[in-house]
């Protein structure tokens, strides 16, 4: 049972009524998370802006989904796990890829290194060392990708934590998801 109620676009603060109606016009609907975030115009705007920005990251979509699966497994958001599992399959991930990602790793050593650091950025950011960053560079990851990793971690924490706090459990795959 949701702890926070989703807002009908007509009941949203005026500034975001137009934004929500625009999303409905483009996507045919507004997901429960987005309409629940509309209680806070600042949060909703921040989520939408970060989500759109993260669509421009340098990581391949399949790897981005692997990282999101690892992060959401740690965060514990079943709604996000379901969404990223479906997105991962759509990006070409096998069931084995998905299982490994949920364990925080990959069959590819280069990807495994990036996924492991992403989980540490989420769980224990103060533990990241110069050697960790040097290790990512040794695997061929650029400073851009390393920097963007923090954005991807942040977006996953925002959505997972919000869904858990709001009590949003079941994914609705027919509505807008700005992170896809």
QUIKANOR-V808290 format. One record per backbone hydrogen bond with DSSP energy under -0.5 kcal/mol. CO is the residue of the C=O (numbers start at 1). NH is the residue of the N-H. Records with the same first field share a line. If there is no record, write none. Layout:
CO = NH  NH
//
This chain:
8 = 11  12
9 = 12
13 = 16  17
14 = 18
15 = 19
16 = 20
17 = 21
18 = 22
19 = 23
20 = 24
21 = 25
22 = 26
23 = 27
24 = 28
29 = 176
31 = 35
32 = 36
33 = 37
34 = 38
35 = 7
36 = 39
37 = 40  44
38 = 13
39 = 41
40 = 44
41 = 45
42 = 46
43 = 47
44 = 48
45 = 49
46 = 50
47 = 51
48 = 52
49 = 53
50 = 54
51 = 55
52 = 55
53 = 56
54 = 57
60 = 64
61 = 65
62 = 66
63 = 67
64 = 68
65 = 69
66 = 70
67 = 71
68 = 72
69 = 73
70 = 74
71 = 75
72 = 76  77
76 = 78
77 = 81
78 = 82
79 = 83
80 = 84
81 = 85
82 = 86
83 = 87
84 = 88
85 = 89
86 = 90
87 = 91
88 = 93
89 = 92
94 = 98
95 = 99
96 = 100
97 = 101
98 = 102
99 = 103
100 = 103  105
101 = 104
107 = 109
108 = 112
109 = 113
110 = 114
111 = 115
112 = 116
113 = 117
114 = 118
115 = 119
116 = 120
117 = 121
118 = 122
119 = 123
120 = 124
121 = 125
124 = 127
125 = 128
129 = 133
130 = 134
131 = 135
132 = 136
133 = 137
134 = 138
135 = 139
136 = 141
137 = 140
142 = 146
143 = 147
144 = 148
145 = 149
146 = 150
147 = 150  151
148 = 152
149 = 153
150 = 154
151 = 155
152 = 156
153 = 157
154 = 158
155 = 159
156 = 160
157 = 161
158 = 162
159 = 163
160 = 164
161 = 165
162 = 166
163 = 167  168
166 = 3  4
167 = 169
171 = 173
172 = 175
176 = 31
177 = 180
//
